[in-house]
Amino acid sequence: MDVFALILMGLVFVASLAIQGGLQATFARFSRVANSRGLTGAQVARAILDSHGLTQVRVEPVPGALTDHYDPHAKVVRLSEPNYASPSLAALAVAAHEVGHAVQDAQGYAWLRARASLWPAASLGSNFGPLLVILGLGMGALGLAKLGLYLYLAVALFQLITLPVEFDASRRALEFLRRMGLLSQGELGPARQVLTWAALTYVAALASSLASILYYASLLMGRREE
C-alpha cells in the first residue's frame, strides 16, 4: 500500500505541475490582450459591485502576482497590482471572479459559510496534522498519529467545500461580464479559459491532500500490523 500511495502522490504532483503550467501560460497569454472597452480590473470590479448595491465593498490593490482575493471580514476585494491597473482579458476575468465571492458573501451563499466555519480546523490541520502523524509514528504513539490524520482530513474537507465556492464564483463572473457588456462575446472565451485553469488548481490541491491522507493512513495501518 505504501508503494501505491507514493506512486499516486507522484502522479498527483506531476499533474499539479502541469496544471500550474497551464494556468501560468494561459494567464500570461491573455494578460497581453486588452479588452475592447479598455477597462481595468479595478474599474470592472467597481462596476459589478455597484450594480449589486455593494457600494460599501472597497476595491484595493495588493502587492504580488495572482494574490487576488476577497476579504469577507474587511469587505474588500483585493486585486494584485498588475490586475488592478491592467485592461487585459485575464485581469478582468480575475476581478470579476473575486467580486463573485463578494456577491456570494452578501447573499449568504451556503457553501461559502460552510467553508468559513471549517477554516479554523483546516488551518490547524494544515499546520499540525502531518507533524503529528510523523511524530506519532516515530514515537510509536499511534493515537497521536491518528489525531494528526484526523486533523489533516479537515484540510481535505475544506478543499472539497472550496470547489463549489470557486466554480460558482467563476460562473457568476462570466455572467457578470456577459450581462453587463463588459466583455464582447468573442472575449468571453479567453476569460473562461483563465477561470477554468484557475479552478483546476483547486482540484489539484484536493487531489494532493487526498493522496497524502492515503499515504499517512497506509503508514498508520502498517504500524498497527507490526
N, C-alpha and C positions, 0 to 999 in steps of 0.2 A: 504493500500500500504506500509506503514511504516513497518508493521509486516512482510510482504512478503519480503521486501528488507533486513530486518535484518536476516531473515532465510536464504536468498540467500547468504548474506555476511558470515554467519556462515558456510554454506556448502562449500563455496569457501575457507574459512580459513582452514577447515579440509582437503580439497583436496590439498591445498598448503603444509600443513604439511606432508601429505602422499608423495607428490612429492619430497619434500626436503629430507624426509627419504629415499626414493628410490634412489635418487641421491647419498646421502652420503654412503648408503650401497653398491651401485654398484661401486662407486669410490673407497671405501675402499677395496672392494674385488679385483679389478683389479689393485690397487696400489701395491698389494703384488705379482703380476705376472709380471715377467720380460719378455721383448721381446726377441725373439730368436737371434737377432743380437747384443744385448747388448748396443743398442744406447740410449743415454739420450734424454730428451725432448729438451735440448738446441741444441744438435747435429742434431736432426731431423728438428727443426725449421730452423737452419742454412742451412741445405742441401736443403730444399724445397725453401727457399728464393733465394739461389744461382741458383737453377735450373730455376727460373723465372727471373733471371737477377736483382734481388733486393739486390745486394751486399751492397747497402748503408743503408739498413734497419738493425738496430742493434738488437741483442737478449740479454736481460739483466735479471738478477734475481730480484725479488721484494719480500719483506717480506710478511709473511702471508700464509694462505691456501686458495686455489681457488681464488687468487687475480689476476689471469692471465688475460691479456688484451692486445689489440693493441692500441698504441697511434698514431693516424694519424697525429698529429701536429709535434711530435718529430720523427716520423717514427721509432718507436721502438716496438718490440714485447717483452712484459714483462711477464715473467713466474714466478709463485710463486716458492720460493726457493726449495720446495720438488720436483716440476715438472721439474724445470730447471736441476737438477742433477740426477733425477731418470730415470732408464731404464724401468719403468713399462709401461704396455699397457695403463693405464689410463693417464700417463704423456704424452705419445706420441700422444694420441688422442687429448688432450687439446692443446698441442703445435701446432699440425697440424691445429686445428681449428683457433687458433689465427693468424697463418700465412695466413689462408684463408681470414681473414679480411684485412691483408696487401696486398694480391693479389687483393681483391676487390677494395681497395683504388687505387692501381696502375693502374687498368683497368677502373677506373671511374664508378664503379658499381652504377647504378641509385638509388637503394634503400638505399645504404649507404650514398649517397649525400643527399637524401631526409631526412634521419634520422638526419644527421648533421645539416641541415638547421632548423630542428624543435627543436633542443636541447635547445636553449635559452628560447623558450616559454615553453617547457616541464619542464625545471629547475624552471622557475618562477611559473608554475602551481603546481609543487610538493611542493615548499616551502610555497606558499601563498594561493593556491586555497582553501584547506579545512579550513584554518584560516579565510579567507574572508567569506566563507559560514557560518561558526559558528558565527562570529561577526555580519554579516548582519542579520541573523535570530534572534540573541539575542537582537540586537538594533532595530529590526523592519525595517531595511533598506534592502528591498528586492532587490533593484538594486545592492547593494554591494554583497549580497549573490549570485545573478545571475552572476555577474562578476567572483566571485570565482569559480562557477560551470563551466563557460566557460574556465577559466584558467586550471581547472583540466581536462577538455576534451582534452586539448593539451597533457597532460600526457598519456592519453589512446591512442591518435593518434600516439604519439611517440612509445609507446609499440606495437601498431599494426604494424607499419612500421618496428619495430625491428624484428618481426617474420621472414619475408623473408630474412633479412640480416643474422640472426643466422642460419636458416635452410640451406641457401646457403653456408655459411662458413663450416658447418658440412659436406655437400655434397662434397664440394671441398676437405676437409680434408681427407675423406675416399678415394677419388680418388687419391690424392697425395700419400697416404700411399700405396695404391694398385699398382699404376702405377710405382712408383719408387722402389717397392720391399722392402719398409721399414718395412712392416709387412707381415707375411705369410697369406695365405687365411684363415687359422684357427684363426689367431689373429685379423682379421678384425671384426669378430662378437662381441667380447668383446669391441673393440673400438667403434663400432656402438652403443652398449648399453650405454656406458658412454655418448656419444654425444646426444643420444635420451633423456635420463633423464635430461641432462643439458638443452636441448631445451624446455622440458616441464615446466621448471621453468619460462621461459618467457611467456608461455601460461598462467600459473597460475597467474603471475603478471598482465597480461592484464585482466584476469577474475576478479581479485580482484579490479582493478581500475574501471571496468565497474559496478561491484556490488556497489562500493562506490558512483559512479555517480548516479546510480539508487536511492540509499538511500537519497543522498542530494537533488535530484530532487523531490522525494516524500515529503521531508520536506518542500521544497520551494512551492510545489503545495498545501500542506496542509495549509500553512500560507496565501496563496492567497485566499483560500476558506473561511477563518475565517472572 
